[in-house]
Amino acid sequence: MPVDIDIAHVAHLARLDLSADELEGYKNQLGLILEHAARVQTLESDATMENAHPLALENRYREDVRRDSLDRDEVLAQAPETRDGYFVVPPALESE
Amino acid sequence: MTPTTIADAGRRLRSGEVTSVELLDSALAVAARTEAQLHAFLTIDRDQARETADRADADLAAGKDRGPLHGIPIALKDNMTTRGLETTAASQILSGYVPPYNATVVDRLAEGGAVLVGKTNLDEFAMGSSTENSAYGTSYNPWDITRVPGGSSGGSAAAVAAGSALGALGSDTGGSIRQPASLCGVVGMKPTYGTVSRYGLIAFASSLDQIGPLTRTIEDSALVLSTVWGHDPLDATSYPGELPDIMSGFGRGVDGMKIGVVKELSGEGYEPQVESAVSAMVENLAASGAEIVEVSLPSFDIALSAYYLIAPAEASANLARFDGIRYGHRAAGDTTESLMSRTRAEGFGPEVVRRILLGTYALSAGYYDAFYGQAQRVRAAIQEDFARAYGQVDALVSPTSPTVAFAAGARTDDPLAMYLSDICTIPSNLSGHPAISVPIGLDDQGLPIGFQVMASALAEDVMFQVAEEVERLAGFDKTPSLAEVAS
């Protein structure tokens, strides 16, 4: 049985502004994919995945060496809108 | 005649028979004749390439030899950043993006004297198995231009098969180097996770992504790998220890080795001609002195399910950075949030949206344990299965892909059918182990069949040793008719 999903909620979490038709289409596809993916629940094992790295690396610290950062103008040149060395965005908070 | 392998080109460059500029001109001439049909490249930078080739020739003349890729035309999948050269990951959301920095592999290719021919097409953000998810149009298979080249590194595979580059880099998250290599009749290799730096590789699923070579031969694969791999402090998951001597197994054959045939990677869904070609190769390996055993790895049956939870979950986090503020496409919006949500809906294609939604769901409150947490347990079980197998055998073998190249459009409406393309390749991503696809012949439609050799972590030497024997036994020296017509 396909998995039932609150697709509008998921799309909001993912910050995707999708139309009602698009949401319906994705909901159906995801239901089928998750039905297949739910086969992971058939695993009879209590193994745990604490470290996804196959070589079980230990945490390492790099040498504290000074290194040039990227050129600010070159980086800002890729932004859709900038002003005085800053990225420009519309209001982040709505005013009353 | 122009060299068709890196090793041969290298010898002839050093003997003065050919120049780097001639190798580049030859690659560009093939591209000029084939690109209208193949669309392997998104960007070709002739001027920069010419300049690099000129310098390679001058350096060699002055006695400065930078190594096996010196003067060799190489193509690069367009999800690796190139300073000053547009990098899109085949997404609208990065249309026009010119990175301010090079990926580590790009710097290493440059230090090694390689000549970058151009940036190759892929499925958007490397999500797909056919290149049909590219926002800039599908690539096609040089063996049959009505079929896909596989994916997601389909442009790199098509370019190497056609001869518009002598080698290429791809990235492999669930099979994205090996499956297109199989479908295009070239060698494609995914090294042990952590051995090639991911710095500057536009992230899809960080615990699975790994860069590797696509080439015509096993020797070339090792030559490219030796140039790009090694520890990089800019990648926190980079392996800092000693790497295996990958050339040590060359020419030694498989006499006395133990090779396991994976029981779960056969049967329903596998094309009979693929299975019979793989079985015949296994018999040949036995005749070469290898002991063949059947190995059962039961967790492989649910590897695909685990992958399609883990990879989208990581993708949903990685792709959060594409928000229309610092780079790339921006949609209009009254608030920052509406700007972001519209930018993302406009900029991402359907497969990327599908995977972001899938990953967001799998990680969301109430579903995490049943899906993502359980998928991680499957991943652990797969690593345990592999560990048990490598306690008994030196290497494992299987088909690379259950089918040969499929027709363009055949699977675009059925995401699950597309996902099944990667059923043989995904386990080695989940385990982080090295694996390689070697072309072993053509089916009766003239389409290439690939043979996969898998080995334990950091056992690239063993993997290459077996793969080289497979290459020798197959004697596969055919090139696609498109290249024949073109040359």
Interface residues (C-beta under 8 A of the other chain):
Chain A: I5 I7 H9 V10 A11 L13 A14 R15 L16 D17 L18 Y26 Q29 L30 L32 I33 L34 H36 A37 A38 R39 V40 Q41 T42 L43 S45 D46 A47 T48 M49 A52 H53 P54 L55 L57 R60 R62 E63 L70 D71 E74 V75 A77 Q78 A79 P80 E81 F87 V89 P90 P91 A92 E94
Chain B: Y97 V98 P100 Y101 T192 Y193 G194 S207 P233 T237 Y239 P240 G241 S299 D301 I302 L304 S305 A306 Y308 L309 S316 A320 D323 G324 I325 R326 Y327 G328 H329 R330 G333 D334 T335 T336 E337 S338 L339 M340 S341 R342 R344 A345 F348 V353 R354 I356 L357 L358 T360 Y361 A362 S364 A370 F371 Q374 A375 Q376 R377 V378 R379 A380 A381 Q383 E384 P415 L416 Y419 S431 G432 H433 A457 L458
